[in-house]
Amino acid sequence: WIIIAVLVTWSLAKGVFPHYREGLSTGTYWLMGMAGAAGLFASIIFHELCHSLVARRFGMQMKGITLFVFGGVAEMHDEPPSPKAEFFMAVAGPAASILAGAVFLALGALATRGGVSGEYTAVIQYVGVINLVLAGFNLLPAYPLDGGRVLRSILWARQGNLRRATRISTRIGSSFGLLLVFAGVYFFVRGALIGGVWWFFIGLFLR
């Protein structure tokens, strides 16, 4: 987790914030990177916590939340008891991220109008945008992403077979992961070091 935190902070300090806020000192960019990384991990925990809360409403026991290179996983003791439980548990996280994204973007707009320093508004706006990105990415129909779980719940409901629904959705997720690995290599070769590294690791995670 510490390595991931350093990687995220480095990505923000060297790649993201200097692009949107030019002319700041190196130390300021690193502080912004640390704040942005903290906001990202807090957003991921919030996303996964909402999964867990909905799961518990359906009687599922949760073991904990594990953070990974681009997101997290709410760990369950058993499979969901029904397609309905799977569906609502899966959509809870993206819905929470969309809400958080809207709130932070609104706060960023208010801060800008109020004359708050650009360093602070940049971090607030980043947290808002990253929540929307988190929601959008997780809604892709690639298991184990939330969109893949939604797809599995639909297949499960239509076919009445959890094992077959899992097999189909995991194959799609695995193929999508391989596509991201190749995309990461492509971006890396083209000179987009940070973007290439991220897409490569995300693809490996899905694989």
Disulfide bonds with the S-S distance in Angstrom:
none
